[in-house]
Amino acid sequence: MSPTNTSPFASQTVHVPLSERSYDISIGTGNLAEVGRWTASLRTVTHAVLISDSNVAEHYLENVNESLTAERIRVTKLVVPAGEPSKSVATSQELWEKALADRVDRKSIVVALGGGVIGDLAGFIAATMTRGLDFFQIPTTLLAQVDSSVGGKVGINLPAAKNIVGCFWQPKGVLIDTAVLETLPRREYLSGLAEVVKYGVILDPEFFEYLEANVQPILDRDSTVLQKIVARSCELKAQVVAEDERETTGLRAILNYGHTYCHALETVAGYGEYLHGEAVSVGMLCASRLGEKLGVFDPALTERQHNLLTALGLPVEVPRIDEDAILSAMQRDKKVEHGKLRFIVPHCIGKVVLTPDVPADVAMAAWTDGYAG
């Protein structure tokens, strides 16, 4: 599943093999201008619903609109407020109604232009409008490029639980332009690095070592290093998704390393207080300490994660917020089965295991051990 130079619009292509739902991730630098030709090369298109947010639209909406209209594609432009609160029932209804008012039909497509929030939201609109529209991803944040744009998970939040309403809806293609990361605010960029580190911990110790050895070029957004970490992250996720597309075997759950703690933190702190990658960083270290408490993980490896995440400018300390609320939020996690907590627990760098029936007091001890001081 190594990148190849087969795409006419990008320097690398990672294939996601899912039988009739297979698609390519085209990865390049400066290839956003080709989105119209790229889309038209994948299927016949006459109408696109282009969904973005207020931050991304300022930089890229008109460029993408012009590229699509140059291919004689009629474009409905829909822009929502930037931020996690837009992944809601109310926003979804607003988008459904606006798309319908502009004559969406079953041959229309949805194009997601933005970060993880837009990818999840636009994908949910695509999956539900007219019982399913073809969907194309143009991720504009590092986190979305390496993680959320790949694999077909789409959905929205409810006030009590993140990503609890949604479905699996694979894109027809993903176009990644690493040049757009130049305009990404530093905090957003650093947030995405947490998911990159995650891939090293769960699947690839050599990749983890590469990240440790290249902290400064990563922080400098070196184009060569960016292409490598984006492509390798996409390869690793594609491998997992190909083997367990709908989380039926448990393998795909490893992609949620740290996310039980992460989603609880996001929910209790309030959506938007922590960027997703920031919460992932905190959550991975909680899961790592959980591995220590269960006797399966070396504390020295927790320290390596801590040191790498710190060097990459990510938060590592657990905030002092309502512990009962955190536990309650974890008990609503999608991995819970028969009322029992399940966590992705590391055994070594490169291997994590879905671990059932973790006692709540042990899970919370791994949380409270992360308090500062």
C-alpha atoms as a printed R data frame, in Angstrom:
    type eleno elety resid chain resno       x      y       z
1   ATOM     1    CA   MET     A     1   0.000  0.000   0.000
2   ATOM     2    CA   SER     A     2   2.964  2.324  -0.630
3   ATOM     3    CA   PRO     A     3   2.399  5.674  -2.361
4   ATOM     4    CA   THR     A     4   2.857  5.617  -6.114
5   ATOM     5    CA   ASN     A     5   3.090  8.314  -8.758
6   ATOM     6    CA   THR     A     6  -0.045  7.206 -10.592
7   ATOM     7    CA   SER     A     7  -2.267 10.264 -10.094
8   ATOM     8    CA   PRO     A     8  -2.123 12.995 -12.760
9   ATOM     9    CA   PHE     A     9  -3.035 15.592 -10.138
10  ATOM    10    CA   ALA     A    10  -0.791 14.676  -7.206
11  ATOM    11    CA   SER     A    11   2.704 13.414  -6.544
12  ATOM    12    CA   GLN     A    12   1.543 10.440  -4.484
13  ATOM    13    CA   THR     A    13  -1.498  8.185  -4.338
14  ATOM    14    CA   VAL     A    14  -2.552  5.941  -1.475
15  ATOM    15    CA   HIS     A    15  -5.224  3.399  -2.414
16  ATOM    16    CA   VAL     A    16  -7.946  2.407   0.040
17  ATOM    17    CA   PRO     A    17  -9.057 -1.097  -1.076
18  ATOM    18    CA   LEU     A    18 -12.708 -1.617  -0.159
19  ATOM    19    CA   SER     A    19 -14.050 -3.649  -3.081
20  ATOM    20    CA   GLU     A    20 -16.716 -1.578  -4.875
21  ATOM    21    CA   ARG     A    21 -16.174  1.242  -2.361
22  ATOM    22    CA   SER     A    22 -12.442  1.546  -3.066
23  ATOM    23    CA   TYR     A    23 -10.976  4.994  -3.645
24  ATOM    24    CA   ASP     A    24  -7.692  6.869  -3.917
25  ATOM    25    CA   ILE     A    25  -6.156  9.515  -1.694
26  ATOM    26    CA   SER     A    26  -4.262 11.945  -3.937
27  ATOM    27    CA   ILE     A    27  -1.493 13.735  -2.012
28  ATOM    28    CA   GLY     A    28   0.431 16.674  -3.422
29  ATOM    29    CA   THR     A    29   1.553 20.244  -2.909
30  ATOM    30    CA   GLY     A    30  -0.225 22.986  -4.840
31  ATOM    31    CA   ASN     A    31  -2.780 20.632  -6.389
32  ATOM    32    CA   LEU     A    32  -5.917 22.319  -4.983
33  ATOM    33    CA   ALA     A    33  -6.382 24.179  -8.291
34  ATOM    34    CA   GLU     A    34  -6.938 20.816  -9.994
35  ATOM    35    CA   VAL     A    35  -9.956 19.855  -7.889
36  ATOM    36    CA   GLY     A    36 -12.419 20.417 -10.755
37  ATOM    37    CA   ARG     A    37 -10.570 18.172 -13.207
38  ATOM    38    CA   TRP     A    38  -9.881 15.674 -10.435
39  ATOM    39    CA   THR     A    39 -13.570 15.437  -9.517
40  ATOM    40    CA   ALA     A    40 -14.662 15.181 -13.150
41  ATOM    41    CA   SER     A    41 -12.117 12.411 -13.722
42  ATOM    42    CA   LEU     A    42 -13.786 10.281 -11.048
43  ATOM    43    CA   ARG     A    43 -17.397 10.585 -12.216
44  ATOM    44    CA   THR     A    44 -19.759 12.660 -14.333
45  ATOM    45    CA   VAL     A    45 -20.836 15.674 -12.281
46  ATOM    46    CA   THR     A    46 -23.329 18.439 -13.077
47  ATOM    47    CA   HIS     A    47 -24.086 19.754  -9.575
48  ATOM    48    CA   ALA     A    48 -21.884 19.972  -6.472
49  ATOM    49    CA   VAL     A    49 -22.908 20.983  -2.968
50  ATOM    50    CA   LEU     A    50 -19.722 22.587  -1.661
51  ATOM    51    CA   ILE     A    51 -19.694 22.727   2.151
52  ATOM    52    CA   SER     A    52 -17.079 24.690   4.075
53  ATOM    53    CA   ASP     A    53 -16.682 26.742   7.233
54  ATOM    54    CA   SER     A    54 -16.210 30.448   7.792
55  ATOM    55    CA   ASN     A    55 -12.448 30.208   8.335
56  ATOM    56    CA   VAL     A    56 -11.588 27.971   5.385
57  ATOM    57    CA   ALA     A    57 -14.014 29.719   3.024
58  ATOM    58    CA   GLU     A    58 -12.068 32.948   3.406
59  ATOM    59    CA   HIS     A    59  -8.951 31.310   1.957
60  ATOM    60    CA   TYR     A    60 -10.081 28.598  -0.455
61  ATOM    61    CA   LEU     A    61 -13.811 28.547  -1.219
62  ATOM    62    CA   GLU     A    62 -13.668 30.693  -4.349
63  ATOM    63    CA   ASN     A    63 -10.618 28.836  -5.705
64  ATOM    64    CA   VAL     A    64 -12.446 25.514  -5.425
65  ATOM    65    CA   ASN     A    65 -15.670 27.025  -6.755
66  ATOM    66    CA   GLU     A    66 -13.876 28.386  -9.832
67  ATOM    67    CA   SER     A    67 -12.143 25.055 -10.450
68  ATOM    68    CA   LEU     A    68 -15.469 23.211 -10.308
69  ATOM    69    CA   THR     A    69 -17.382 25.699 -12.448
70  ATOM    70    CA   ALA     A    70 -14.589 25.548 -15.049
71  ATOM    71    CA   GLU     A    71 -15.715 21.943 -15.571
72  ATOM    72    CA   ARG     A    72 -19.319 23.169 -16.126
73  ATOM    73    CA   ILE     A    73 -20.377 21.990 -12.686
74  ATOM    74    CA   ARG     A    74 -23.118 24.027 -11.010
75  ATOM    75    CA   VAL     A    75 -22.067 24.760  -7.422
76  ATOM    76    CA   THR     A    76 -24.186 25.343  -4.336
77  ATOM    77    CA   LYS     A    77 -21.915 27.019  -1.767
78  ATOM    78    CA   LEU     A    78 -22.868 26.414   1.870
79  ATOM    79    CA   VAL     A    79 -20.762 27.898   4.672
80  ATOM    80    CA   VAL     A    80 -21.237 27.141   8.380
81  ATOM    81    CA   PRO     A    81 -19.591 28.753  11.418
82  ATOM    82    CA   ALA     A    82 -16.145 27.329  12.156
83  ATOM    83    CA   GLY     A    83 -15.888 25.022  15.151
84  ATOM    84    CA   GLU     A    84 -17.183 21.815  16.724
85  ATOM    85    CA   PRO     A    85 -20.619 23.267  17.625
86  ATOM    86    CA   SER     A    86 -21.527 23.169  13.908
87  ATOM    87    CA   LYS     A    87 -21.614 19.345  14.060
88  ATOM    88    CA   SER     A    88 -25.203 19.470  15.260
89  ATOM    89    CA   VAL     A    89 -28.737 18.443  14.372
90  ATOM    90    CA   ALA     A    90 -29.692 22.099  13.874
91  ATOM    91    CA   THR     A    91 -26.857 22.759  11.405
92  ATOM    92    CA   SER     A    92 -27.628 19.527   9.561
93  ATOM    93    CA   GLN     A    93 -31.249 20.544   9.103
94  ATOM    94    CA   GLU     A    94 -30.189 23.949   7.821
95  ATOM    95    CA   LEU     A    95 -27.873 22.351   5.247
96  ATOM    96    CA   TRP     A    96 -30.501 19.808   4.136
97  ATOM    97    CA   GLU     A    97 -33.017 22.582   3.558
98  ATOM    98    CA   LYS     A    98 -30.603 24.858   1.696
99  ATOM    99    CA   ALA     A    99 -29.434 22.017  -0.540
100 ATOM   100    CA   LEU     A   100 -33.033 21.079  -1.298
101 ATOM   101    CA   ALA     A   101 -33.894 24.706  -2.083
102 ATOM   102    CA   ASP     A   102 -31.092 24.751  -4.670
103 ATOM   103    CA   ARG     A   103 -32.452 21.671  -6.447
104 ATOM   104    CA   VAL     A   104 -30.217 18.918  -5.119
105 ATOM   105    CA   ASP     A   105 -30.996 15.559  -6.719
106 ATOM   106    CA   ARG     A   106 -29.655 12.022  -6.544
107 ATOM   107    CA   LYS     A   107 -26.896 12.753  -9.077
108 ATOM   108    CA   SER     A   108 -25.588 15.724  -7.121
109 ATOM   109    CA   ILE     A   109 -22.348 15.341  -5.168
110 ATOM   110    CA   VAL     A   110 -21.174 16.762  -1.855
111 ATOM   111    CA   VAL     A   111 -17.689 18.272  -1.584
112 ATOM   112    CA   ALA     A   112 -16.266 18.792   1.908
113 ATOM   113    CA   LEU     A   113 -13.749 21.636   2.029
114 ATOM   114    CA   GLY     A   114 -12.364 21.991   5.513
115 ATOM   115    CA   GLY     A   115 -11.094 20.204   8.580
116 ATOM   116    CA   GLY     A   116 -12.498 17.297  10.555
117 ATOM   117    CA   VAL     A   117 -15.686 19.084  11.580
118 ATOM   118    CA   ILE     A   118 -16.584 19.841   7.967
119 ATOM   119    CA   GLY     A   119 -15.618 16.372   6.775
120 ATOM   120    CA   ASP     A   120 -17.811 14.719   9.407
121 ATOM   121    CA   LEU     A   121 -20.709 17.123   8.884
122 ATOM   122    CA   ALA     A   122 -20.623 17.211   5.080
123 ATOM   123    CA   GLY     A   123 -20.230 13.443   4.976
124 ATOM   124    CA   PHE     A   124 -23.300 13.078   7.173
125 ATOM   125    CA   ILE     A   125 -25.238 15.368   4.843
126 ATOM   126    CA   ALA     A   126 -24.056 13.282   1.870
127 ATOM   127    CA   ALA     A   127 -25.028 10.003   3.536
128 ATOM   128    CA   THR     A   128 -28.528 11.174   4.442
129 ATOM   129    CA   MET     A   129 -29.610 13.520   1.639
130 ATOM   130    CA   THR     A   130 -31.775 11.616  -0.891
131 ATOM   131    CA   ARG     A   131 -30.620  8.456   0.946
132 ATOM   132    CA   GLY     A   132 -27.037  8.934  -0.164
133 ATOM   133    CA   LEU     A   133 -24.998 11.249  -2.405
134 ATOM   134    CA   ASP     A   134 -21.463 10.722  -3.661
135 ATOM   135    CA   PHE     A   135 -19.006 12.479  -1.429
136 ATOM   136    CA   PHE     A   136 -15.545 14.004  -2.025
137 ATOM   137    CA   GLN     A   137 -13.118 15.104   0.679
138 ATOM   138    CA   ILE     A   138 -10.717 18.067   0.443
139 ATOM   139    CA   PRO     A   139  -9.217 18.220   3.939
140 ATOM   140    CA   THR     A   140  -7.535 21.508   4.859
141 ATOM   141    CA   THR     A   141  -6.161 20.742   8.332
142 ATOM   142    CA   LEU     A   142  -3.372 18.347   9.194
143 ATOM   143    CA   LEU     A   143  -5.665 16.373  11.483
144 ATOM   144    CA   ALA     A   144  -8.202 15.875   8.704
145 ATOM   145    CA   GLN     A   145  -5.514 15.037   6.132
146 ATOM   146    CA   VAL     A   146  -3.955 12.286   8.226
147 ATOM   147    CA   ASP     A   147  -7.041 10.904   9.915
148 ATOM   148    CA   SER     A   148 -10.651 12.014   9.710
149 ATOM   149    CA   SER     A   149 -10.889 12.379   5.906
150 ATOM   150    CA   VAL     A   150  -9.972  8.702   5.441
151 ATOM   151    CA   GLY     A   151 -12.165  5.760   6.373
152 ATOM   152    CA   GLY     A   152 -15.754  6.870   5.885
153 ATOM   153    CA   LYS     A   153 -16.832  7.703   9.433
154 ATOM   154    CA   VAL     A   154 -19.243 10.628   9.280
155 ATOM   155    CA   GLY     A   155 -21.557 12.079  11.875
156 ATOM   156    CA   ILE     A   156 -22.621 14.784  14.264
157 ATOM   157    CA   ASN     A   157 -22.635 15.377  18.025
158 ATOM   158    CA   LEU     A   158 -25.369 15.448  20.616
159 ATOM   159    CA   PRO     A   159 -24.875 17.612  23.701
160 ATOM   160    CA   ALA     A   160 -24.095 14.550  25.833
161 ATOM   161    CA   ALA     A   161 -21.850 12.618  23.439
162 ATOM   162    CA   LYS     A   162 -19.459 13.323  20.569
163 ATOM   163    CA   ASN     A   163 -19.970 11.597  17.182
164 ATOM   164    CA   ILE     A   164 -22.821  9.535  18.581
165 ATOM   165    CA   VAL     A   165 -25.110 10.055  15.543
166 ATOM   166    CA   GLY     A   166 -23.678  9.029  12.193
167 ATOM   167    CA   CYS     A   167 -22.832  6.256   9.796
168 ATOM   168    CA   PHE     A   168 -20.144  4.791   7.559
169 ATOM   169    CA   TRP     A   169 -20.134  6.615   4.217
170 ATOM   170    CA   GLN     A   170 -16.978  6.268   2.164
171 ATOM   171    CA   PRO     A   171 -15.827  9.159  -0.027
172 ATOM   172    CA   LYS     A   172 -15.348  8.678  -3.748
173 ATOM   173    CA   GLY     A   173 -11.966 10.327  -3.446
174 ATOM   174    CA   VAL     A   174  -9.768 12.401  -1.155
175 ATOM   175    CA   LEU     A   175  -7.584 15.232  -2.460
176 ATOM   176    CA   ILE     A   176  -4.865 16.468  -0.116
177 ATOM   177    CA   ASP     A   177  -2.874 19.629  -0.821
178 ATOM   178    CA   THR     A   178  -0.221 20.045   1.881
179 ATOM   179    CA   ALA     A   179   0.328 23.651   0.745
180 ATOM   180    CA   VAL     A   180  -2.922 24.664   2.444
181 ATOM   181    CA   LEU     A   181  -1.278 23.920   5.779
182 ATOM   182    CA   GLU     A   182   0.745 27.109   5.350
183 ATOM   183    CA   THR     A   183  -2.334 29.159   6.301
184 ATOM   184    CA   LEU     A   184  -3.346 26.854   9.157
185 ATOM   185    CA   PRO     A   185  -3.055 28.557  12.558
186 ATOM   186    CA   ARG     A   186  -0.218 27.122  14.642
187 ATOM   187    CA   ARG     A   187  -2.543 25.703  17.290
188 ATOM   188    CA   GLU     A   188  -4.583 23.838  14.652
189 ATOM   189    CA   TYR     A   189  -1.417 22.506  13.027
190 ATOM   190    CA   LEU     A   190   0.012 21.225  16.307
191 ATOM   191    CA   SER     A   191  -3.337 19.630  17.121
192 ATOM   192    CA   GLY     A   192  -3.091 17.493  13.996
193 ATOM   193    CA   LEU     A   193   0.305 16.167  15.040
194 ATOM   194    CA   ALA     A   194  -1.317 14.206  17.887
195 ATOM   195    CA   GLU     A   195  -3.027 11.905  15.387
196 ATOM   196    CA   VAL     A   196   0.281 11.479  13.561
197 ATOM   197    CA   VAL     A   197   1.957 10.374  16.791
198 ATOM   198    CA   LYS     A   198  -0.968  8.013  17.381
199 ATOM   199    CA   TYR     A   199  -0.180  6.051  14.215
200 ATOM   200    CA   GLY     A   200   3.364  5.465  15.379
201 ATOM   201    CA   VAL     A   201   2.210  4.200  18.765
202 ATOM   202    CA   ILE     A   202  -0.474  1.860  17.472
203 ATOM   203    CA   LEU     A   203   1.139  0.437  14.340
204 ATOM   204    CA   ASP     A   204   4.625  1.568  13.362
205 ATOM   205    CA   PRO     A   205   7.570  1.903  15.775
206 ATOM   206    CA   GLU     A   206   9.884  3.021  12.961
207 ATOM   207    CA   PHE     A   207   7.498  5.855  12.120
208 ATOM   208    CA   PHE     A   208   7.440  6.821  15.800
209 ATOM   209    CA   GLU     A   209  11.236  6.975  15.769
210 ATOM   210    CA   TYR     A   210  11.134  9.093  12.599
211 ATOM   211    CA   LEU     A   211   8.890 11.590  14.371
212 ATOM   212    CA   GLU     A   212  11.231 11.696  17.363
213 ATOM   213    CA   ALA     A   213  14.158 12.386  15.031
214 ATOM   214    CA   ASN     A   214  12.431 15.103  12.995
215 ATOM   215    CA   VAL     A   215  10.660 17.309  15.520
216 ATOM   216    CA   GLN     A   216  12.103 20.588  14.239
217 ATOM   217    CA   PRO     A   217  11.371 20.012  10.514
218 ATOM   218    CA   ILE     A   218   7.856 18.959  11.503
219 ATOM   219    CA   LEU     A   219   7.388 22.145  13.524
220 ATOM   220    CA   ASP     A   220   8.803 24.142  10.597
221 ATOM   221    CA   ARG     A   221   6.229 22.528   8.243
222 ATOM   222    CA   ASP     A   222   8.989 21.329   5.930
223 ATOM   223    CA   SER     A   223   7.229 20.282   2.711
224 ATOM   224    CA   THR     A   224   9.202 17.061   2.223
225 ATOM   225    CA   VAL     A   225   8.629 15.928   5.799
226 ATOM   226    CA   LEU     A   226   4.956 16.900   5.613
227 ATOM   227    CA   GLN     A   227   4.423 14.790   2.491
228 ATOM   228    CA   LYS     A   228   6.053 11.839   4.262
229 ATOM   229    CA   ILE     A   229   4.069 12.025   7.476
230 ATOM   230    CA   VAL     A   230   0.771 12.630   5.676
231 ATOM   231    CA   ALA     A   231   1.336  9.760   3.229
232 ATOM   232    CA   ARG     A   232   2.488  7.313   5.912
233 ATOM   233    CA   SER     A   233  -0.429  8.191   8.187
234 ATOM   234    CA   CYS     A   234  -2.860  7.649   5.301
235 ATOM   235    CA   GLU     A   235  -1.208  4.322   4.440
236 ATOM   236    CA   LEU     A   236  -1.545  3.079   7.994
237 ATOM   237    CA   LYS     A   237  -5.155  4.131   8.322
238 ATOM   238    CA   ALA     A   238  -5.996  2.644   4.925
239 ATOM   239    CA   GLN     A   239  -4.566 -0.704   6.025
240 ATOM   240    CA   VAL     A   240  -6.781 -0.791   9.102
241 ATOM   241    CA   VAL     A   241  -9.913  0.412   7.313
242 ATOM   242    CA   ALA     A   242  -9.437 -2.171   4.556
243 ATOM   243    CA   GLU     A   243  -9.412 -4.969   7.131
244 ATOM   244    CA   ASP     A   244 -12.271 -3.703   9.315
245 ATOM   245    CA   GLU     A   245 -14.305 -1.093   7.464
246 ATOM   246    CA   ARG     A   246 -17.295 -1.070   9.832
247 ATOM   247    CA   GLU     A   247 -15.652 -2.017  13.123
248 ATOM   248    CA   THR     A   248 -17.017 -5.555  13.100
249 ATOM   249    CA   THR     A   249 -13.814 -7.391  14.071
250 ATOM   250    CA   GLY     A   250 -12.490 -4.929  16.618
251 ATOM   251    CA   LEU     A   251  -9.347 -4.115  14.612
252 ATOM   252    CA   ARG     A   252 -10.498 -0.654  13.559
253 ATOM   253    CA   ALA     A   253 -11.029  0.247  17.192
254 ATOM   254    CA   ILE     A   254  -7.249  0.581  17.576
255 ATOM   255    CA   LEU     A   255  -7.567  3.887  15.698
256 ATOM   256    CA   ASN     A   256  -9.336  5.148  18.820
257 ATOM   257    CA   TYR     A   257  -6.218  4.927  20.978
258 ATOM   258    CA   GLY     A   258  -6.637  7.601  23.647
259 ATOM   259    CA   HIS     A   259 -10.042  8.588  22.309
260 ATOM   260    CA   THR     A   260 -12.195  7.278  25.170
261 ATOM   261    CA   TYR     A   261 -10.507  9.761  27.479
262 ATOM   262    CA   CYS     A   262 -10.300 12.316  24.664
263 ATOM   263    CA   HIS     A   263 -14.010 12.349  23.845
264 ATOM   264    CA   ALA     A   264 -14.913 12.500  27.530
265 ATOM   265    CA   LEU     A   265 -12.632 15.514  27.955
266 ATOM   266    CA   GLU     A   266 -14.103 17.262  24.918
267 ATOM   267    CA   THR     A   267 -17.649 16.617  26.116
268 ATOM   268    CA   VAL     A   268 -17.189 17.663  29.743
269 ATOM   269    CA   ALA     A   269 -14.940 20.645  29.041
270 ATOM   270    CA   GLY     A   270 -17.378 21.824  26.364
271 ATOM   271    CA   TYR     A   271 -17.017 21.342  22.612
272 ATOM   272    CA   GLY     A   272 -14.353 23.701  21.346
273 ATOM   273    CA   GLU     A   273 -12.521 24.240  24.645
274 ATOM   274    CA   TYR     A   274  -9.945 21.675  23.521
275 ATOM   275    CA   LEU     A   275  -9.129 21.095  19.880
276 ATOM   276    CA   HIS     A   276  -9.589 17.425  19.036
277 ATOM   277    CA   GLY     A   277  -5.872 16.707  18.695
278 ATOM   278    CA   GLU     A   278  -5.143 18.448  21.981
279 ATOM   279    CA   ALA     A   279  -7.639 16.156  23.711
280 ATOM   280    CA   VAL     A   280  -6.142 13.167  21.861
281 ATOM   281    CA   SER     A   281  -2.715 14.065  23.247
282 ATOM   282    CA   VAL     A   282  -4.022 14.111  26.810
283 ATOM   283    CA   GLY     A   283  -6.052 10.962  26.181
284 ATOM   284    CA   MET     A   284  -3.171  8.948  24.748
285 ATOM   285    CA   LEU     A   285  -1.101  9.532  27.858
286 ATOM   286    CA   CYS     A   286  -4.067  8.493  30.031
287 ATOM   287    CA   ALA     A   287  -4.353  5.262  28.000
288 ATOM   288    CA   SER     A   288  -0.611  4.770  28.301
289 ATOM   289    CA   ARG     A   289  -0.771  5.090  32.082
290 ATOM   290    CA   LEU     A   290  -3.706  2.671  32.026
291 ATOM   291    CA   GLY     A   291  -1.432  0.181  30.288
292 ATOM   292    CA   GLU     A   292   1.075  0.621  33.102
293 ATOM   293    CA   LYS     A   293  -1.602  0.008  35.747
294 ATOM   294    CA   LEU     A   294  -2.744 -3.146  33.947
295 ATOM   295    CA   GLY     A   295   0.851 -4.379  33.920
296 ATOM   296    CA   VAL     A   296   1.247 -4.528  30.135
297 ATOM   297    CA   PHE     A   297   3.162 -1.339  29.290
298 ATOM   298    CA   ASP     A   298   6.597 -0.069  30.248
299 ATOM   299    CA   PRO     A   299   6.561  3.340  32.015
300 ATOM   300    CA   ALA     A   300   9.652  4.285  29.978
301 ATOM   301    CA   LEU     A   301   7.490  4.113  26.832
302 ATOM   302    CA   THR     A   302   4.917  6.400  28.412
303 ATOM   303    CA   GLU     A   303   7.791  8.799  29.001
304 ATOM   304    CA   ARG     A   304   8.775  8.609  25.316
305 ATOM   305    CA   GLN     A   305   5.251  9.537  24.287
306 ATOM   306    CA   HIS     A   306   5.174 12.333  26.847
307 ATOM   307    CA   ASN     A   307   8.486 13.718  25.601
308 ATOM   308    CA   LEU     A   308   7.485 13.604  21.925
309 ATOM   309    CA   LEU     A   309   4.084 15.193  22.505
310 ATOM   310    CA   THR     A   310   5.678 17.907  24.644
311 ATOM   311    CA   ALA     A   311   8.338 18.597  22.010
312 ATOM   312    CA   LEU     A   312   5.561 18.981  19.430
313 ATOM   313    CA   GLY     A   313   3.858 21.620  21.556
314 ATOM   314    CA   LEU     A   314   0.883 19.509  22.602
315 ATOM   315    CA   PRO     A   315  -0.816 19.499  26.035
316 ATOM   316    CA   VAL     A   316   0.011 16.551  28.271
317 ATOM   317    CA   GLU     A   317  -1.552 17.432  31.635
318 ATOM   318    CA   VAL     A   318  -5.056 16.420  32.663
319 ATOM   319    CA   PRO     A   319  -7.245 19.380  33.665
320 ATOM   320    CA   ARG     A   320  -8.945 19.312  37.040
321 ATOM   321    CA   ILE     A   321 -12.585 19.029  36.019
322 ATOM   322    CA   ASP     A   322 -15.519 17.018  37.377
323 ATOM   323    CA   GLU     A   323 -14.285 13.403  37.663
324 ATOM   324    CA   ASP     A   324 -17.802 11.983  37.962
325 ATOM   325    CA   ALA     A   325 -18.747 13.743  34.724
326 ATOM   326    CA   ILE     A   326 -15.644 12.329  33.011
327 ATOM   327    CA   LEU     A   327 -16.522  8.783  34.075
328 ATOM   328    CA   SER     A   328 -20.136  9.259  33.011
329 ATOM   329    CA   ALA     A   329 -19.003 10.500  29.589
330 ATOM   330    CA   MET     A   330 -16.656  7.523  29.171
331 ATOM   331    CA   GLN     A   331 -19.522  5.175  29.978
332 ATOM   332    CA   ARG     A   332 -21.360  6.606  26.950
333 ATOM   333    CA   ASP     A   333 -18.391  5.893  24.658
334 ATOM   334    CA   LYS     A   334 -19.182  3.952  21.479
335 ATOM   335    CA   LYS     A   335 -16.771  1.157  22.505
336 ATOM   336    CA   VAL     A   336 -18.787  0.346  25.639
337 ATOM   337    CA   GLU     A   337 -20.426 -3.084  25.374
338 ATOM   338    CA   HIS     A   338 -23.008 -4.479  27.789
339 ATOM   339    CA   GLY     A   339 -22.300 -1.533  30.067
340 ATOM   340    CA   LYS     A   340 -18.587 -2.404  30.387
341 ATOM   341    CA   LEU     A   341 -15.757  0.018  29.655
342 ATOM   342    CA   ARG     A   342 -13.332 -1.017  26.926
343 ATOM   343    CA   PHE     A   343 -10.077  0.782  26.177
344 ATOM   344    CA   ILE     A   344  -7.348  0.640  23.569
345 ATOM   345    CA   VAL     A   345  -4.339 -0.252  25.710
346 ATOM   346    CA   PRO     A   346  -0.702 -0.135  24.498
347 ATOM   347    CA   HIS     A   347   1.549 -3.152  24.999
348 ATOM   348    CA   CYS     A   348   4.570 -1.706  23.194
349 ATOM   349    CA   ILE     A   349   5.277  1.034  20.666
350 ATOM   350    CA   GLY     A   350   3.629 -0.382  17.545
351 ATOM   351    CA   LYS     A   351   1.054 -2.611  19.259
352 ATOM   352    CA   VAL     A   352  -2.174 -1.773  21.080
353 ATOM   353    CA   VAL     A   353  -4.973 -4.097  22.186
354 ATOM   354    CA   LEU     A   354  -8.717 -3.572  22.626
355 ATOM   355    CA   THR     A   355  -9.123 -4.440  26.316
356 ATOM   356    CA   PRO     A   356 -12.589 -5.242  27.713
357 ATOM   357    CA   ASP     A   357 -14.088 -4.845  31.163
358 ATOM   358    CA   VAL     A   358 -11.596 -2.327  32.541
359 ATOM   359    CA   PRO     A   359 -12.577 -1.460  36.148
360 ATOM   360    CA   ALA     A   360 -13.818  2.109  36.396
361 ATOM   361    CA   ASP     A   361 -11.577  2.911  39.361
362 ATOM   362    CA   VAL     A   362  -8.479  1.831  37.437
363 ATOM   363    CA   ALA     A   363  -9.520  3.845  34.379
364 ATOM   364    CA   MET     A   364 -10.039  6.919  36.548
365 ATOM   365    CA   ALA     A   365  -6.726  6.428  38.356
366 ATOM   366    CA   ALA     A   366  -4.991  6.677  34.979
367 ATOM   367    CA   TRP     A   367  -6.868  9.959  34.504
368 ATOM   368    CA   THR     A   368  -6.100 11.515  37.899
369 ATOM   369    CA   ASP     A   369  -2.423 10.519  37.705
370 ATOM   370    CA   GLY     A   370  -2.170 13.035  34.879
371 ATOM   371    CA   TYR     A   371  -2.929 16.029  37.096
372 ATOM   372    CA   ALA     A   372  -0.165 18.617  37.254
373 ATOM   373    CA   GLY     A   373   2.031 18.367  40.317
